[in-house]
Amino acid sequence: MLDPRTIAVLERQYPQIAADPDLLHECATFGSLIRLPKGHNICHEGDRCSHLALLTLGSARVFKLAESGREITLYRIEPGECCILTASCMLSGRDFPANASAESEVEAVVLPETQVHRWMNSSESWRRFLWNLLAVRLGEVIGLVEEVAFRRIDQRLGEYLTNLAGEKGGVIQATHSQIAADLGTSREVVSRVLKDFEMRGLLRLARGRIELEDPRTLRTGLGSL
């Protein structure tokens, strides 16, 4: 049984669930609150999915890991969301096809598989919540495939950096390996392109830090360079 504070957070962050008082009550009755530290491995490829987590704090990353060690980020889970891959595995009886880890300290309400199945049959609000999230995630993954397949890495990296800098005031705290995982390429490729950007005067590099000097060209002008 969830405590009143967690129920209030759930009600605020999950309006589609809160719209059904019976569903919200059952989430509070059958749910359990968990806390995970930053870097915790939440799920590995091939794991069986027995619980679905509704994130209430922090961020988690879902990614594929190649035998070579390269990673590609499929999507991130933020408060107000669950892992749609976990839900689909529960409903289909399949094992988890990716990996998931906590990017920061995470709090989540975990719900048992039996309830997820039951709500699919009994709650329109629950079905709407999952289908809407599925549509968003499918669009993101299709966009990722288009990015990887059809756009040059320098254009993708330039746009990625300016998007991050918009949130962080022109300075990005990230390693080359972290950037490579998000873009689905190798650290060596990212390092090479970043060095090229630095030689053009578009940015400055330091250990674990990137400062943008010419965000406009990084975002819009790389195609002509």
C-alpha positions as CSV (number, residue, x, y, z in Angstrom):
1,M,0.0,0.0,0.0
2,L,1.4,3.4,-1.0
3,D,1.7,6.2,1.5
4,P,-0.4,9.4,1.0
5,R,2.5,11.5,-0.3
6,T,3.3,8.9,-3.1
7,I,-0.4,8.7,-3.9
8,A,-0.5,12.5,-4.3
9,V,2.6,12.4,-6.6
10,L,1.0,9.6,-8.7
11,E,-2.2,11.5,-9.0
12,R,-0.4,14.6,-10.2
13,Q,2.0,13.0,-12.6
14,Y,-0.4,10.4,-14.1
15,P,-3.6,12.3,-14.9
16,Q,-5.0,9.5,-17.1
17,I,-4.7,7.1,-14.2
18,A,-6.1,9.7,-11.8
19,A,-9.1,10.2,-14.0
20,D,-10.3,6.7,-12.9
21,P,-10.7,6.7,-9.1
22,D,-11.0,2.9,-9.0
23,L,-7.8,2.5,-11.0
24,L,-5.9,5.0,-8.8
25,H,-7.1,3.2,-5.7
26,E,-5.9,-0.1,-7.0
27,C,-2.5,1.3,-8.0
28,A,-2.2,2.6,-4.4
29,T,-3.3,-0.8,-3.0
30,F,-1.1,-3.1,-5.2
31,G,1.8,-0.7,-5.9
32,S,5.1,-0.5,-4.0
33,L,7.5,2.4,-3.9
34,I,11.2,1.6,-4.9
35,R,14.3,3.8,-4.9
36,L,17.3,3.1,-7.1
37,P,20.7,4.8,-7.1
38,K,22.2,6.5,-10.2
39,G,23.8,3.9,-12.5
40,H,21.7,1.0,-11.2
41,N,21.1,-1.7,-13.9
42,I,17.3,-2.0,-13.9
43,C,16.8,-4.6,-16.5
44,H,19.0,-6.7,-18.9
45,E,18.2,-8.1,-22.3
46,G,16.5,-11.5,-21.9
47,D,15.1,-10.8,-18.5
48,R,11.5,-11.7,-17.7
49,C,9.2,-8.8,-16.9
50,S,7.3,-9.3,-13.7
51,H,6.6,-5.8,-12.7
52,L,5.8,-2.5,-14.4
53,A,7.3,0.7,-13.0
54,L,5.6,4.1,-13.0
55,L,8.4,6.7,-12.7
56,T,7.9,9.5,-10.2
57,L,11.4,10.8,-9.9
58,G,14.6,10.8,-12.0
59,S,15.3,9.4,-15.4
60,A,16.0,6.0,-16.8
61,R,17.5,5.0,-20.2
62,V,16.5,2.1,-22.4
63,F,19.2,1.0,-24.8
64,K,20.6,-1.7,-27.0
65,L,24.1,-3.1,-26.4
66,A,26.1,-4.7,-29.2
67,E,28.6,-7.5,-28.8
68,S,31.3,-4.9,-29.6
69,G,30.3,-2.9,-26.6
70,R,28.6,-0.1,-28.6
71,E,25.3,1.2,-27.3
72,I,22.4,3.1,-28.8
73,T,19.8,4.8,-26.7
74,L,16.3,3.9,-27.7
75,Y,14.4,6.2,-25.4
76,R,14.4,7.7,-21.9
77,I,11.7,7.3,-19.3
78,E,10.8,10.4,-17.3
79,P,8.3,11.0,-14.4
80,G,4.8,10.5,-15.7
81,E,5.9,7.6,-17.9
82,C,6.5,3.8,-17.7
83,C,8.6,1.6,-19.9
84,I,6.4,0.6,-22.8
85,L,8.7,-2.2,-23.8
86,T,8.2,-3.8,-20.3
87,A,4.4,-3.4,-20.7
88,S,4.5,-5.0,-24.2
89,C,6.6,-7.9,-22.9
90,M,4.1,-8.6,-20.2
91,L,1.2,-8.6,-22.6
92,S,3.0,-10.8,-25.2
93,G,4.9,-13.1,-22.8
94,R,8.2,-12.2,-24.4
95,D,11.5,-11.5,-22.6
96,F,12.8,-7.9,-22.4
97,P,14.7,-7.1,-25.7
98,A,16.9,-4.3,-24.4
99,N,18.7,-3.0,-21.3
100,A,17.6,-0.3,-18.9
101,S,19.6,1.7,-16.3
102,A,19.0,4.6,-14.0
103,E,20.5,7.9,-15.3
104,S,19.9,9.5,-11.9
105,E,18.5,8.6,-8.6
106,V,15.1,7.0,-9.4
107,E,11.8,6.6,-7.5
108,A,9.0,4.6,-9.1
109,V,5.8,2.8,-8.2
110,V,6.1,-0.8,-9.3
111,L,2.9,-2.8,-10.2
112,P,2.6,-6.6,-10.5
113,E,2.1,-8.2,-13.8
114,T,-1.2,-9.7,-12.8
115,Q,-2.7,-6.2,-12.3
116,V,-1.3,-4.9,-15.6
117,H,-3.1,-7.8,-17.4
118,R,-6.3,-7.2,-15.5
119,W,-6.4,-3.5,-16.1
120,M,-6.0,-4.0,-19.8
121,N,-9.4,-5.8,-19.7
122,S,-11.2,-3.6,-17.1
123,S,-9.9,0.0,-17.4
124,E,-10.3,2.2,-20.4
125,S,-8.1,4.8,-18.6
126,W,-5.3,2.3,-18.3
127,R,-5.6,1.2,-21.9
128,R,-5.6,4.9,-23.1
129,F,-2.5,5.6,-20.9
130,L,-0.5,2.7,-22.5
131,W,-1.7,3.2,-26.1
132,N,-0.8,7.0,-26.0
133,L,2.6,6.2,-24.6
134,L,3.1,3.5,-27.2
135,A,2.3,6.0,-30.0
136,V,4.9,8.4,-28.6
137,R,7.6,5.8,-28.2
138,L,7.0,4.3,-31.7
139,G,7.4,7.8,-33.2
140,E,10.6,8.3,-31.3
141,V,12.1,5.0,-32.4
142,I,11.1,5.6,-36.1
143,G,12.8,9.0,-35.8
144,L,15.9,7.4,-34.4
145,V,16.0,4.9,-37.3
146,E,15.7,7.8,-39.8
147,E,18.5,9.7,-38.0
148,V,20.9,6.7,-38.0
149,A,20.1,5.6,-41.6
150,F,19.8,8.8,-43.5
151,R,21.6,11.7,-41.8
152,R,25.4,12.4,-41.7
153,I,27.0,12.0,-38.2
154,D,28.3,15.6,-38.2
155,Q,24.8,17.0,-38.8
156,R,23.3,14.7,-36.1
157,L,26.1,15.6,-33.6
158,G,25.7,19.3,-34.3
159,E,22.0,19.2,-33.7
160,Y,22.4,17.0,-30.6
161,L,24.9,19.4,-29.0
162,T,22.8,22.5,-29.7
163,N,19.7,20.8,-28.2
164,L,21.7,20.0,-25.0
165,A,23.3,23.4,-24.8
166,G,19.9,25.0,-25.0
167,E,19.1,23.5,-21.6
168,K,22.6,24.0,-20.1
169,G,23.5,27.5,-21.1
170,G,26.0,26.7,-23.9
171,V,28.2,24.3,-21.9
172,I,27.7,20.6,-22.0
173,Q,29.0,18.2,-19.3
174,A,29.2,14.9,-21.1
175,T,31.9,12.3,-22.1
176,H,32.4,11.3,-25.7
177,S,31.2,7.8,-24.8
178,Q,27.9,9.1,-23.4
179,I,27.3,11.1,-26.6
180,A,28.2,8.1,-28.7
181,A,25.7,6.0,-26.9
182,D,22.9,8.5,-27.5
183,L,23.8,8.8,-31.2
184,G,24.3,5.1,-31.8
185,T,27.9,5.4,-33.0
186,S,31.4,4.8,-31.6
187,R,33.3,7.0,-29.2
188,E,36.1,7.2,-31.8
189,V,33.8,8.7,-34.4
190,V,32.4,11.2,-31.9
191,S,35.9,12.3,-30.8
192,R,37.0,12.7,-34.4
193,V,34.0,14.9,-35.4
194,L,34.3,16.9,-32.2
195,K,38.0,17.6,-32.9
196,D,37.0,18.7,-36.4
197,F,34.4,21.0,-35.0
198,E,37.0,22.5,-32.6
199,M,39.4,23.1,-35.5
200,R,36.7,25.0,-37.3
201,G,36.1,27.2,-34.3
202,L,32.6,25.9,-33.6
203,L,33.3,24.7,-30.0
204,R,36.0,24.2,-27.4
205,L,36.8,20.8,-25.8
206,A,37.9,20.0,-22.3
207,R,37.8,16.9,-20.2
208,G,34.2,15.9,-19.8
209,R,33.1,19.4,-21.0
210,I,32.1,21.0,-24.3
211,E,31.6,24.7,-24.8
212,L,29.8,25.8,-27.9
213,E,31.3,28.8,-29.8
214,D,29.0,28.9,-32.8
215,P,25.7,27.1,-32.1
216,R,24.0,28.6,-35.2
217,T,26.5,26.9,-37.6
218,L,26.4,23.7,-35.6
219,R,22.6,23.5,-35.9
220,T,22.0,24.9,-39.5
221,G,25.2,25.3,-41.4
222,L,27.0,22.0,-41.4
223,G,25.4,20.8,-44.6
224,S,27.2,23.5,-46.6
225,L,30.6,23.0,-44.9
